[in-house]
Amino acid sequence: VTCSRFGQELVEDAVAGLRVEMIPHGVDTAVFRPLPRPCRPPELDGKFIVGCTARNQPRKNLPVLIEAFAVVCRHRDDAVLYLHSDPNDVGWDLLDLLHRHGVFHRTCFTKSASINNGVSSRQLNEIYNLFDVMALPTAGEGFGLPILEAMAAGVPVVATGYSACVELLEGGRGELVKVKGYLTAGRHNVRYAIPDVDDLANLILALGDDVARLQAHQHCGRAFAESLDWTEIAPRWQDLLAAVDT
């Protein structure tokens, strides 16, 4: 069982004749939801917040986001980058990169966020509700649960136009960043996307300047998330397990 068409196709190509079911991840839309009046701390009030929820590890491509955000800052004095991530995890020294691109003073992190210290689902939803745009320049996703959580919270999403991100955001549900190339890595020849920094920055800026476009993604994203609520997804697992049991 895979959680995306992308994963299903990969497994079917790798193992000839194998029956592969696809059941997507679910989301609790009663927890992850738009808040009526999200309360921003004073330092973020009135800001255009570009957010990202992702572990600081190589596949998430956070340096691409920082570089693109630096471009955004040249056009918007009110832009702030919010990273729900550990700045010193297994990926990069994010603090050094922020200084290098001149955006350290315009970036904030979730306090004490690390791989060993997370937040509750309710707190995570509050974090999503801080964002005006969620940006994920990932090299590839088997599903992309933060994308779905952000959509459930009513946050427009910009993500790499590759892997399972495409099936989550296609059909006007979000913005897909152009891929300028691919990298094959590891003994298993995993194919990773290289997203275009300038296109990522332009898509973020376009959403910030187009309220109608922003609201359309909010509406379509939330509706799609509701179709993947656990009340819809859990019965599919029950049916599959019942069929296997018989």
Contacts in CASP RR format, 6 or more apart in sequence:
PFRMAT RR
TARGET T0000
AUTHOR 0000-0000-0000
METHOD contacts of the structure
MODEL  1
VTCSRFGQELVEDAVAGLRVEMIPHGVDTAVFRPLPRPCRPPELDGKFIV
GCTARNQPRKNLPVLIEAFAVVCRHRDDAVLYLHSDPNDVGWDLLDLLHR
HGVFHRTCFTKSASINNGVSSRQLNEIYNLFDVMALPTAGEGFGLPILEA
MAAGVPVVATGYSACVELLEGGRGELVKVKGYLTAGRHNVRYAIPDVDDL
ANLILALGDDVARLQAHQHCGRAFAESLDWTEIAPRWQDLLAAVDT
1 20 0 8 1.000
1 21 0 8 1.000
1 22 0 8 1.000
1 23 0 8 1.000
1 240 0 8 1.000
2 8 0 8 1.000
2 10 0 8 1.000
2 11 0 8 1.000
2 20 0 8 1.000
2 21 0 8 1.000
2 22 0 8 1.000
2 23 0 8 1.000
3 22 0 8 1.000
3 23 0 8 1.000
3 24 0 8 1.000
3 25 0 8 1.000
3 142 0 8 1.000
3 143 0 8 1.000
3 164 0 8 1.000
4 22 0 8 1.000
4 24 0 8 1.000
4 141 0 8 1.000
4 142 0 8 1.000
4 143 0 8 1.000
4 163 0 8 1.000
4 164 0 8 1.000
4 167 0 8 1.000
5 22 0 8 1.000
5 164 0 8 1.000
5 167 0 8 1.000
6 141 0 8 1.000
6 142 0 8 1.000
6 163 0 8 1.000
6 164 0 8 1.000
6 166 0 8 1.000
6 167 0 8 1.000
7 22 0 8 1.000
7 142 0 8 1.000
7 164 0 8 1.000
8 20 0 8 1.000
8 21 0 8 1.000
8 22 0 8 1.000
11 18 0 8 1.000
11 20 0 8 1.000
12 18 0 8 1.000
12 20 0 8 1.000
21 240 0 8 1.000
23 233 0 8 1.000
23 236 0 8 1.000
23 237 0 8 1.000
23 240 0 8 1.000
24 143 0 8 1.000
24 228 0 8 1.000
24 233 0 8 1.000
25 143 0 8 1.000
25 144 0 8 1.000
25 145 0 8 1.000
25 148 0 8 1.000
25 228 0 8 1.000
25 233 0 8 1.000
26 148 0 8 1.000
26 228 0 8 1.000
26 229 0 8 1.000
26 230 0 8 1.000
26 232 0 8 1.000
26 233 0 8 1.000
27 145 0 8 1.000
27 148 0 8 1.000
27 149 0 8 1.000
27 152 0 8 1.000
27 225 0 8 1.000
27 228 0 8 1.000
27 229 0 8 1.000
27 230 0 8 1.000
28 121 0 8 1.000
28 229 0 8 1.000
28 230 0 8 1.000
29 152 0 8 1.000
29 222 0 8 1.000
29 225 0 8 1.000
29 226 0 8 1.000
29 229 0 8 1.000
31 121 0 8 1.000
31 122 0 8 1.000
31 125 0 8 1.000
32 121 0 8 1.000
32 124 0 8 1.000
32 125 0 8 1.000
32 128 0 8 1.000
32 149 0 8 1.000
32 152 0 8 1.000
32 153 0 8 1.000
32 225 0 8 1.000
33 125 0 8 1.000
33 152 0 8 1.000
33 153 0 8 1.000
33 154 0 8 1.000
34 129 0 8 1.000
34 153 0 8 1.000
34 154 0 8 1.000
34 218 0 8 1.000
34 222 0 8 1.000
35 125 0 8 1.000
35 126 0 8 1.000
35 129 0 8 1.000
35 153 0 8 1.000
38 126 0 8 1.000
38 129 0 8 1.000
38 130 0 8 1.000
40 46 0 8 1.000
40 47 0 8 1.000
40 130 0 8 1.000
43 108 0 8 1.000
44 80 0 8 1.000
44 82 0 8 1.000
44 108 0 8 1.000
44 130 0 8 1.000
46 78 0 8 1.000
47 78 0 8 1.000
47 79 0 8 1.000
47 80 0 8 1.000
48 76 0 8 1.000
48 78 0 8 1.000
48 79 0 8 1.000
48 80 0 8 1.000
48 132 0 8 1.000
48 208 0 8 1.000
49 79 0 8 1.000
49 80 0 8 1.000
49 81 0 8 1.000
49 82 0 8 1.000
49 130 0 8 1.000
49 131 0 8 1.000
49 132 0 8 1.000
49 133 0 8 1.000
50 69 0 8 1.000
50 72 0 8 1.000
50 79 0 8 1.000
50 80 0 8 1.000
50 81 0 8 1.000
50 82 0 8 1.000
50 131 0 8 1.000
50 132 0 8 1.000
50 133 0 8 1.000
50 135 0 8 1.000
50 204 0 8 1.000
51 81 0 8 1.000
51 82 0 8 1.000
51 83 0 8 1.000
51 84 0 8 1.000
51 130 0 8 1.000
51 131 0 8 1.000
51 133 0 8 1.000
51 134 0 8 1.000
51 135 0 8 1.000
52 62 0 8 1.000
52 65 0 8 1.000
52 81 0 8 1.000
52 82 0 8 1.000
52 83 0 8 1.000
52 84 0 8 1.000
52 85 0 8 1.000
52 134 0 8 1.000
52 135 0 8 1.000
52 136 0 8 1.000
53 84 0 8 1.000
53 85 0 8 1.000
53 124 0 8 1.000
53 127 0 8 1.000
53 128 0 8 1.000
53 134 0 8 1.000
53 136 0 8 1.000
53 146 0 8 1.000
53 149 0 8 1.000
53 150 0 8 1.000
54 60 0 8 1.000
54 62 0 8 1.000
54 84 0 8 1.000
54 85 0 8 1.000
54 136 0 8 1.000
54 138 0 8 1.000
54 146 0 8 1.000
55 85 0 8 1.000
55 86 0 8 1.000
55 89 0 8 1.000
55 115 0 8 1.000
56 62 0 8 1.000
56 85 0 8 1.000
56 86 0 8 1.000
56 87 0 8 1.000
56 88 0 8 1.000
56 89 0 8 1.000
56 90 0 8 1.000
56 91 0 8 1.000
56 92 0 8 1.000
56 94 0 8 1.000
57 89 0 8 1.000
57 90 0 8 1.000
57 91 0 8 1.000
58 90 0 8 1.000
58 91 0 8 1.000
58 139 0 8 1.000
59 138 0 8 1.000
59 139 0 8 1.000
59 140 0 8 1.000
59 192 0 8 1.000
60 136 0 8 1.000
60 137 0 8 1.000
60 138 0 8 1.000
60 139 0 8 1.000
61 137 0 8 1.000
61 138 0 8 1.000
61 139 0 8 1.000
61 160 0 8 1.000
61 195 0 8 1.000
62 83 0 8 1.000
62 85 0 8 1.000
62 91 0 8 1.000
62 92 0 8 1.000
62 94 0 8 1.000
62 97 0 8 1.000
62 137 0 8 1.000
63 92 0 8 1.000
63 97 0 8 1.000
64 137 0 8 1.000
64 195 0 8 1.000
64 197 0 8 1.000
64 200 0 8 1.000
65 81 0 8 1.000
65 135 0 8 1.000
65 136 0 8 1.000
65 137 0 8 1.000
65 200 0 8 1.000
66 81 0 8 1.000
66 94 0 8 1.000
66 97 0 8 1.000
66 98 0 8 1.000
66 101 0 8 1.000
66 103 0 8 1.000
67 101 0 8 1.000
67 197 0 8 1.000
68 135 0 8 1.000
68 137 0 8 1.000
68 197 0 8 1.000
68 198 0 8 1.000
68 200 0 8 1.000
68 201 0 8 1.000
68 204 0 8 1.000
69 79 0 8 1.000
69 81 0 8 1.000
69 101 0 8 1.000
69 103 0 8 1.000
69 106 0 8 1.000
69 107 0 8 1.000
69 201 0 8 1.000
69 204 0 8 1.000
70 101 0 8 1.000
70 102 0 8 1.000
70 103 0 8 1.000
71 197 0 8 1.000
71 198 0 8 1.000
71 201 0 8 1.000
72 79 0 8 1.000
72 201 0 8 1.000
72 204 0 8 1.000
72 205 0 8 1.000
73 79 0 8 1.000
73 103 0 8 1.000
73 106 0 8 1.000
75 205 0 8 1.000
76 205 0 8 1.000
76 208 0 8 1.000
79 106 0 8 1.000
80 106 0 8 1.000
80 107 0 8 1.000
80 108 0 8 1.000
81 103 0 8 1.000
81 106 0 8 1.000
81 107 0 8 1.000
81 108 0 8 1.000
82 107 0 8 1.000
82 108 0 8 1.000
82 109 0 8 1.000
82 127 0 8 1.000
82 130 0 8 1.000
82 131 0 8 1.000
83 94 0 8 1.000
83 107 0 8 1.000
83 108 0 8 1.000
83 109 0 8 1.000
83 110 0 8 1.000
84 109 0 8 1.000
84 110 0 8 1.000
84 113 0 8 1.000
84 124 0 8 1.000
84 127 0 8 1.000
85 94 0 8 1.000
85 109 0 8 1.000
85 110 0 8 1.000
85 113 0 8 1.000
86 113 0 8 1.000
86 114 0 8 1.000
86 115 0 8 1.000
87 93 0 8 1.000
87 94 0 8 1.000
87 95 0 8 1.000
87 109 0 8 1.000
88 94 0 8 1.000
88 95 0 8 1.000
89 114 0 8 1.000
89 115 0 8 1.000
95 104 0 8 1.000
98 104 0 8 1.000
98 107 0 8 1.000
110 119 0 8 1.000
110 127 0 8 1.000
113 119 0 8 1.000
119 127 0 8 1.000
124 149 0 8 1.000
125 149 0 8 1.000
125 153 0 8 1.000
128 134 0 8 1.000
128 149 0 8 1.000
128 150 0 8 1.000
128 153 0 8 1.000
128 154 0 8 1.000
128 155 0 8 1.000
129 153 0 8 1.000
129 155 0 8 1.000
131 150 0 8 1.000
131 155 0 8 1.000
132 155 0 8 1.000
132 156 0 8 1.000
132 207 0 8 1.000
132 208 0 8 1.000
132 214 0 8 1.000
133 155 0 8 1.000
133 156 0 8 1.000
133 157 0 8 1.000
133 158 0 8 1.000
133 204 0 8 1.000
133 207 0 8 1.000
133 208 0 8 1.000
133 214 0 8 1.000
134 146 0 8 1.000
134 147 0 8 1.000
134 150 0 8 1.000
134 155 0 8 1.000
134 156 0 8 1.000
134 157 0 8 1.000
134 158 0 8 1.000
135 157 0 8 1.000
135 158 0 8 1.000
135 159 0 8 1.000
135 200 0 8 1.000
135 204 0 8 1.000
136 144 0 8 1.000
136 146 0 8 1.000
136 147 0 8 1.000
136 157 0 8 1.000
136 158 0 8 1.000
136 159 0 8 1.000
136 160 0 8 1.000
136 165 0 8 1.000
137 159 0 8 1.000
137 160 0 8 1.000
137 177 0 8 1.000
137 195 0 8 1.000
137 200 0 8 1.000
138 144 0 8 1.000
138 159 0 8 1.000
138 160 0 8 1.000
138 163 0 8 1.000
138 165 0 8 1.000
138 193 0 8 1.000
138 195 0 8 1.000
139 160 0 8 1.000
139 162 0 8 1.000
139 183 0 8 1.000
139 192 0 8 1.000
139 193 0 8 1.000
139 194 0 8 1.000
139 195 0 8 1.000
140 160 0 8 1.000
140 162 0 8 1.000
140 163 0 8 1.000
140 164 0 8 1.000
140 165 0 8 1.000
140 192 0 8 1.000
140 193 0 8 1.000
141 147 0 8 1.000
141 159 0 8 1.000
141 163 0 8 1.000
141 164 0 8 1.000
141 165 0 8 1.000
142 163 0 8 1.000
142 164 0 8 1.000
143 164 0 8 1.000
143 168 0 8 1.000
144 164 0 8 1.000
144 165 0 8 1.000
144 168 0 8 1.000
147 157 0 8 1.000
147 159 0 8 1.000
147 165 0 8 1.000
147 168 0 8 1.000
147 169 0 8 1.000
148 168 0 8 1.000
148 225 0 8 1.000
148 228 0 8 1.000
150 157 0 8 1.000
151 157 0 8 1.000
151 168 0 8 1.000
151 173 0 8 1.000
151 221 0 8 1.000
151 222 0 8 1.000
151 224 0 8 1.000
151 225 0 8 1.000
152 221 0 8 1.000
152 222 0 8 1.000
152 225 0 8 1.000
152 226 0 8 1.000
154 218 0 8 1.000
154 221 0 8 1.000
154 222 0 8 1.000
154 225 0 8 1.000
155 218 0 8 1.000
156 174 0 8 1.000
156 175 0 8 1.000
156 207 0 8 1.000
156 214 0 8 1.000
156 217 0 8 1.000
156 218 0 8 1.000
156 221 0 8 1.000
157 168 0 8 1.000
157 169 0 8 1.000
157 173 0 8 1.000
157 174 0 8 1.000
157 175 0 8 1.000
157 217 0 8 1.000
157 221 0 8 1.000
158 174 0 8 1.000
158 175 0 8 1.000
158 176 0 8 1.000
158 177 0 8 1.000
158 200 0 8 1.000
158 203 0 8 1.000
158 204 0 8 1.000
158 207 0 8 1.000
159 165 0 8 1.000
159 168 0 8 1.000
159 169 0 8 1.000
159 174 0 8 1.000
159 175 0 8 1.000
159 176 0 8 1.000
159 177 0 8 1.000
160 176 0 8 1.000
160 177 0 8 1.000
160 179 0 8 1.000
160 193 0 8 1.000
160 195 0 8 1.000
161 169 0 8 1.000
161 176 0 8 1.000
161 177 0 8 1.000
161 178 0 8 1.000
161 179 0 8 1.000
161 193 0 8 1.000
161 195 0 8 1.000
162 179 0 8 1.000
162 193 0 8 1.000
162 195 0 8 1.000
163 193 0 8 1.000
165 176 0 8 1.000
166 176 0 8 1.000
168 224 0 8 1.000
169 175 0 8 1.000
169 176 0 8 1.000
170 176 0 8 1.000
171 220 0 8 1.000
172 216 0 8 1.000
172 217 0 8 1.000
172 220 0 8 1.000
173 217 0 8 1.000
173 220 0 8 1.000
173 221 0 8 1.000
173 224 0 8 1.000
174 217 0 8 1.000
174 220 0 8 1.000
174 221 0 8 1.000
175 203 0 8 1.000
175 206 0 8 1.000
175 207 0 8 1.000
175 217 0 8 1.000
177 195 0 8 1.000
177 196 0 8 1.000
177 199 0 8 1.000
177 200 0 8 1.000
177 203 0 8 1.000
178 195 0 8 1.000
178 196 0 8 1.000
178 199 0 8 1.000
179 193 0 8 1.000
179 194 0 8 1.000
179 195 0 8 1.000
179 196 0 8 1.000
180 194 0 8 1.000
180 195 0 8 1.000
180 196 0 8 1.000
181 193 0 8 1.000
181 194 0 8 1.000
182 191 0 8 1.000
182 192 0 8 1.000
182 193 0 8 1.000
182 194 0 8 1.000
183 191 0 8 1.000
183 192 0 8 1.000
183 194 0 8 1.000
184 190 0 8 1.000
184 191 0 8 1.000
184 192 0 8 1.000
185 192 0 8 1.000
206 213 0 8 1.000
207 213 0 8 1.000
207 214 0 8 1.000
207 217 0 8 1.000
208 214 0 8 1.000
END
